[in-house]
Amino acid sequence: MVKRCAWGTCNFDTRYPERLGDGIYFLPFPKPHLNRDKCLLWIKLCGRPQHQLNVEKINKDVYVCSKHFENGGPSTEFPHPHQATRTGSTVGQRCRPSPKKRCESRTKKDRNIRRGALEDEQPPVQQQPEEVQEHLHQHPPLELPSGEMEQELLTLRSMLAQKNAEIEDLKKEKTLTTLTPELLHHSNISNYFRYCTGFTYDQFNDLCTVFAVPNTYTAPQTFVPLTYKRVDREINDMPLRHQLLLVLMKFRQNLDLKDLAYRFQIPERSTGTLFNSWVDYMFGVLGELPAWPHRDTIISQMPDKYKINFGTTLAILDCTEVKIERPSSLVLQSQSFSNYKSTNTLKSLIACDPRGAIMFTSTLFTGSLSDKEIVNKSKFLDLLKTLISHSYLNQGDGVMVDKGFLIEKDLENIGLRVNIPPFAQSNTQMSAADVHKTKKIAAHRVHVERAIAKIKKFKIVSGRIPNIRLGNINQIWYVVSMLSNFQPHIL
């Protein structure tokens, strides 16, 4: 490939080795897409006309020879070439040929005739006012040498091109603004932050404290508390507050990864990596927090009506189901099919206190299991035994359940009692006392259903869960269940 020097009028060319001195070599011109400022500076220093050397003409075949650098090559102190108009820096320039003599065939008479014709064609010159003439006499126009004027023009054009490029970059930044918590908070739409995340801006800052993230946009980010499954430049450059916002928006609105990638101006692959890494991190942090309070705390915060009717019933149990895509395996289809929902589901056990705060959530089991089987498989009874041994529960305390929980004998064996609606006998009408008890239990057991409904406001678990999400659905289910406790309580 032929290499030519783009500096001034230098004629060094690899096709003519006799022109090259000892030790002279060619340096590639800075590329505008890699270092635009340096490229514009070299264009200015080379001193060529704008139509010969500009940003659009810079490619991999444009070079500057080392002769035009201080000490014969770029260095840390002198990284750029000399100015093309500097004295002593015109190595290799060609001398301009002398102008040819004009033909003297025309006579003086012909010249006078032609001059007179031109004067006749020109419009009459308007007389300038005396003030203007006097000003011009006192301040004659500045006359610059033609070389300096051309160089100044090239400099101004280079500066104009640079400013235009900066304007275009600013327009792009304005159009593609990265979504931030503060931008969401100051939206003109009322309660838009809560709509997108399920939390207010202040609650979001409290969550930042829980997850060891800067709780204000001015707080410094000293370390990264989580480990990513894959790290790239976009993840490293993205603040942790923005990452948490992305995850909460995925939980609450179940936005597509493409949508989130566009909102936060990161690649789609980085969005998936961020979400999965944060799910594992949040699962570990929330799993270490104590979820079941002491019985004295539960009783002290118990609603008055509940305390009158069921003063020692400290937990309300219920099971809930989430829909999933139909598995391809016939065995899994049979195991996950729910007769109650008439579709394939996963099932979880939920325990809440009388105010509706989640105290226990099990992993997700296949939808064909009964409530009693899920209680046994989730080791909920073992948890109750541990709570009794640590005085978080006392012998004789109660648990409120629905009719599907046939666990009365199991709870009696560990010293607890069950508040369950009475069953109607065959061919016998329920007594007035049983009807009254059923109404009282139903009036208070609805709190666990409202707590489950609050969990399912996180749309990532309210819709039909795709099979690709089943790999970490248990972590997601636990995280959104515990996150609901950071929202206002039902009662």
N, C-alpha and C positions, 0 to 999 in steps of 0.2 A: 504494500500500500504506500503511495507517495505521501510524503509529509512535507508540508510547506509552512513557513512561519507567517503568522497573521499579524505580526507587529509592524506598525508603520508601513514603510516601503521596503522592508527587509526582503531580499530575494533568495534567502537560503532555502534550498530545496534538495531533497534526497536524490533527485535525478541528476544533480550536478555536484558530485562529491568534491570537485576541485574548489568549490566556493566555501565549503565547510572548513573551519579551522580545527586545530587539534582540541579535543575534549568537548566540542560542541554537540549537544544532544537536544532532542525535542521533548517538550513537556505538554501533556494534553491540556486543553483549555477547560476551565471549570464548567461543569454542566449546570444549566439554570434550574433544573428540577432537583438538584442536590444542594447547591449553594448559590442561590440567585444573587445575593449581594456581592459575593466574590466575582461571579461572572460579569455583572454590570461594571464592577471596578476595573477588571482587566480589559473589557471593551473600551472603557474610557481611556485607559493608559495606552492602549495600542494606537489610538489616534486615527483610526481609519474612518472614512465617511459612513454615515448611518446605513446607507443602502448596501455597503459592502460587508459590514460587520455589525450584526445586531443579535438579539437573543434568539430570534427564529433561525438564524443561520448557524448557530453553535450546535455541533454534533461531535461524534467521536473522531472525525477526521480533521478537526481544527487544532492546531498546535502553536506554541510559541517556543522559539529556540532559546537555549540557556545563555546566549550571548547578551541578552537584554536584561539580565538580572545582576544585582550587585555580587561581585566575587564569582561570577560565572555560573550561577545557579541559585535557586531559592533556598532560603535559610529561615531560621526562626525569627531573626531580627529583620530580614528583608525578604518577606514571602512573595512579594509582587514584583512584576517587571518595572523598568524605568518608564517615566512619562515619554511618550514618543517625540515630544517637541523639546526635550532636554538637550542641552549642548553636550556634545560628546557621546550621545546615545543614538547616533544615526548610522550605526554600522550596517553596511550592506545596502544603503539607500542609493538610488539611481539619481543622477543629475538630470534635471529637466532640460530637454533639448531647446536650443535657442530658436526663437521665432523666425520664420522665413521672411525674407524681404518682400514687401508688397510690390505688386506690379506698378511701374511708373508710366504705363502707357497712356493713362488718362491725363489730360492737360489741365492746367489751372482753370481754364475757361469752363471745361466740363464740370469740374468740381464746384465752381461758383454757381453754375446753372442748377446743379442738383441741390445745392444748399438752399438756393432761393425757392425751389419747388417745395422743399420740406418745410420751410418757414411759412409758406402760404398755407400749407395743410394744417399746421398746428394752431390750436385755438389761442386766442389772446390771453396772455397771463394777467390775472387780476393783480392790481396793486395791493400790496399788504399795508395794513394800517401802520402809522408811524410808531405806535407803541410796540408792535410786533417786530418791526425792523430794528428799533432801538434795542429790544431784548436780545434779538439774534446777534446784534453787533457786540453787545456786552458779554453774551454767553454763546459763543460759537459751538456748534455740535461737535461732540467728541468723535474724533476719527481714530479708529483702531486699525492696526495692520490687518491685512486680510487673513493671515495665518492665525492670529489670535482670535479674530471673530469666528472663524470656522471652528476652532477648538472650543470656544465658549458655547457655540451653538450645539456642538456634539455633547458637551457636558450637560446642558439644559435638557436635551432630548433624552439622555440617559437617566437623569433625575426624574423626568416626567414619566418615563416607562416604569421606573421603580415605584413611583407613587401610584400609578395606575394598577400595578400588580398588588400593592398593599390594599388598595380600595377593593379590588376583586376578592382578596382573601377575607377582608372584613365583611363583605356582603355574604360570602359563604358561611362564615361563622355566625352571622346574624340569622341566616336561614336555617342552619343546622345547629341549633342550640341544644346542648346536652341537658337532659332533664336532671334537676337537682331538688333536694328537699325544700330549699328556700324558694325556688321557682314555683313549686307546687303549692307551697304555703301561701304565697302572695298572689295566687290565681284570683281572677275576678269572679269565678264561680264559687258560690257559697258551699262550704264544707267539702271542697273538692279533695283535700288531703285525706279526709276520713273516707270519702268514697273510694279512693284509689287503694288505700292501705288498710282500712278498718280502724285506724287510730288517728287521734288529733296530732298536731305538730308537737305539742308538749309531751304527749304519751310516746311519740316516736323518739324524742330525745331521752326519755326515761329508758326505753328499750336499748338505745345506744349505750347507756351506762351498764345495763345488764350484760350486754354482749361485748364489753370492753372496747367500744368504738367511741371516738370523740363525740361528745353530746352537744356540741355547737360547731358551726361551720368555721369558726375562728380557732377552735382548739387544735393544737398540733397532734399529728398522727405519729406517735413515737414507735409503735411496733404493730405487727400484723398478728392477731391472735389465732388465726385459723390456717390450715394447710390446704393448698389447692391441689387438685388432682393433676392439673396441667397449668403451667404459668406461661404467659406471653406478655408482650409489652402493654397491651390494652388493660389487662388485669392489674399489672403493676402500677399503671398510671391512674387508675380509677380509685377515687377516695372510698374508704370503707363505708362512710355514711351513704354514698350513692349506691354501693353494692347492697347494703341492707334495704334501702328503698326499693331496689329492683326485686329483691326476694319477696318483700311484703306485697308488692304489686302483683307478683306471680301468684302468691297465696290467695290474695283477696279477689282478683279479677280473672285469674287463670289466663293471662294474656299469652299469645303465642311468642315463641322465642324470637321470631323475626320482628314482631312488633316491639318487643323490649329492646332488641338490638338497635332498631332505628331510633327509639326514644332516647337511649343512652349513648348512641353513636359508637358502638363497639361491634365486633363481628358476632355472628350468630353462634359460632362455636364457642366463643368466650362466654356468651350468655349462659349456655348450658353448663359449662364448667363452673361458673360462679354459682349458679343455683344449686347444683348437686353438692358442691363443697360447703356452701352455707347451710344446707339442710343437715348435713352430718355435724357441723359445728354447733348449730342451734340445738340439735337433739342431745348432744353431749352436755351443753350448758344447762338446758332446762331439765335434763334428767337428774342433775345433781341438786336441783332446788327441792326442798321439802314441800310436797304437795298436800299432805294430810296433816292438818293442824291438831293441836291438843283438844280434847273434849271440852275443856273449860273455855277455850277460845270459840269453839263452835256454839256452845250454849250462850255465851255472852253476846254473840252477834246474831242470834236466832230471831226471826220475826216474832212479834208478840202473839199473833194468832196461832202460829205453828207451835210456839212454846206452850201455849195453853193446852192444845190437843195432843201433841207428841213431844213433850219436853225432853225425853231421853232418846228419841230416835234421831241419830246423828248422821245418817247417810241415806240417800235415795238412789236405788239402782234401776237401771234400764239398759236394754240393748238397742243398738241402732245398726242400720245397714247402709252401705254405699254401693252403688251400681258399678259394674265393671263390664268391659267388653267380653263377648263370649269367647272363651278359650278355644283353641283349635283341638285340644285333646278332649276326647269324649269322656274320659274319667274326670278331668277337671270340670267339664261342663256339668256332670252329674253332681259333683261335690259342692260346686258353688251355686247351684240353682236353689233359689228361695221360693218356697210355695207361697209365702206371705206376699212377696213382691212380684212373683211370676217372672223373674228374670235372674240373671247371674249376679250375685252380690258377695260382698265381704261383710263380716259382722264383728262388732266390737262391744265390749261391756263398759259402761260408763257409771261412775259413782260421783255424786255431787253432794254438797252440804245443803242445808235448808235455804241458803241464799242463792243457790244455783252455781256456785263456784266448783270447778272440776277438781276432785280430789284423787281420782283414779281413772285411768283409761287403759284398756288392755290392747294387746296387738290385735290385728285383724285376722279373723278366722273365716273359713268358708261358710257361705250363707245357709247351707243345709243343716248346720248344727243347731241344736235347741239351746234355749237360754241356760238351762241347768248344765249342759255339757260345756258351754263357754265359761261358766263360773268355775267349774272344776279345772278346765284346761288353762285358764288364765292365772291360776294360783291365787285367786282373790281370797279364798279361805285362809291360806297360809299368811297372807298379809294381815288379815284380821287377828290371827293368833299372835303375830308379832306386835301389833298395836296394843293388844291386851297385856302382853308381857311387859311392855314399856309404859303402861298406864296411860296410853293415849285413848284407850277405851276401857270401860269397866264392865264387869260381869253384870248382865241385865240390861245393858244398852240395846237399843233396837235399830233395825234396818228396814226401810220401807221398800217394798217390791211390788211388782205386778203379779197377776195370776199365773203368768207363764213361768215364774221362778219357783219351782218346786224344791226349795232348799231349806225348808223349815227345820227338818231334822238335823241337817248339817250344821246350821247355825246354833241350834240348841245344844249340840254336842260340844261346842266351844264356849258356851255360856251366853250367847246372844239370843235375842228374840226377834221375831219377824212381824211386821205390820203389813198384812196382805189382805186385800178385799175378800170377804167371805164368799164361798162358793154356794150356788143355789143347788138344793137337793132335787133329785129327779121327781117330777110330778108334785112338787111342793113349792108354794109361793114363799119368797123370802120374807122374813119377819121385818117389822118396822125398825128394830134395832140394827139388823144387818144392813138394811137400806141406808140408814143414817151413817153407819160406819163406812160403807162403801163411798158415800158422798164426801165424807171428811177426808178419806185417804186420796180420792181422786182430785180433790181441791188442792192438796199439797204435793201430790206426786207429779203434777203437771210441771213443777219447777225443773225437774230433770229433763223433760221434753223441751222446755224452753232453753235450757242449757245446751242441749244437743242441736237445737235450731241455730243457736248462736255460733256453734262450731261450724255448721254447714253454711254459714254466710261466707266462709272462705270457699270460693267457687272451685278451688282445685280439688275439693272432696265432695262437692255437691252434684257435679255432673257425672257422666259416665266416665270412669277412669280407664284410660287406654292401657293395653297390656304392656306397653313399653315403660310405663310408670310404675309397674308392680315391683320393680327391683328395690325401690326405697319408699314405698307407700306407707309402710309402718312408721318410719321416721317422720314422714310428712304428717301423718295422722296424729302422732303424739305432739309434734311441734304446734300444729294449729289448735289442738285441744288445750295445750298449756297457754298459748298466746291469748286465748279467749279470756283467761283469768286476768290479763292486763287491761282488759276493757271494763267499763262500769258493770257492776253486778246487777243481776236481774231484780233483786229486792234490796 
